[in-house]
């Protein structure tokens, strides 16, 4: 396993549509190594999700894991590790739900983003099996954030109010995660 360098805002890999995995690539040693590297990178950087384009790999792969003791995001319940390949997202609840989002590719900044409250994601897991999961609340937000990366979209593209975009240090002084 290796800690990978995270691409930052401005790098072209973050604005590309990632390619889908071919079926024979999904269970390959190289894909498993990429997943392991991403897990180590996400842990090292203190993230709750990471998409392959963020580590300079333009493929449809994202990982999410939110511990209940996470220091960046205070959540009522954690999210066990989810590894999604070739995901297809559909909205199950179009009601907008807002959270202050951050991103390892946009370091030291937070922005208030509204997204659909409920989603369903059909995807292939690391063993090549088709899966479906439903998510709401913070989990739905994190999933949508990571899957946006696979289309070359960053959370900063979804900001509606420029006054709700702040450096993390200022955010900590003047806002909290419950602010709307």
Phi, psi and omega in degrees: 000151181215147173276124181265155174286134180270128176293138181251160179317128182110337178284132185300333181299333181284347182251006179266148170284125182286148180276150176287152174285142168285154185301325181284346179277333190301316184262014183288160176300321181296320179292318177298321178295318178299316178300314180298318177298318180296320178299314180295320179296314180300317179295316182296321181276352179077030181268170176247353178200157179204134177253148183306320178302335179291340176248031172068027176238108185273067177230158184278083181214132175217150176233148179218137172203122181238109176283149179295339182259020182299132184278337182274325183231124180266111184237151181289322179225143181283174177236120178294163182305129175234128176242117183242132175238143178048053184283151172233120184258138171227150183270129177254337176221104184284355177303133182280138178233134185248143176218153170280117183254151172231174183204137178296336179273352177231068190295149174067018178230152174225148177215147181273120183233135174257135181221163175305139186287331182227137180220165171231138179234123172260132186204172173255136178271179185294344178266004179085009181266139176286138181225161174222134174225151176246143182216150172218175178061218184298322179300317178297320179297313181297316178301312180297320179301310182292319181291331173303322179303328182287346177252007180079023182250135176250157181300332179297335177290340186259000178295129178260333184235109182296345177282351178252047178222123190212155168295146183303319180297317178290322177304313180298331180280323192242353182224168166220169185298344180272349180297138175231000000 
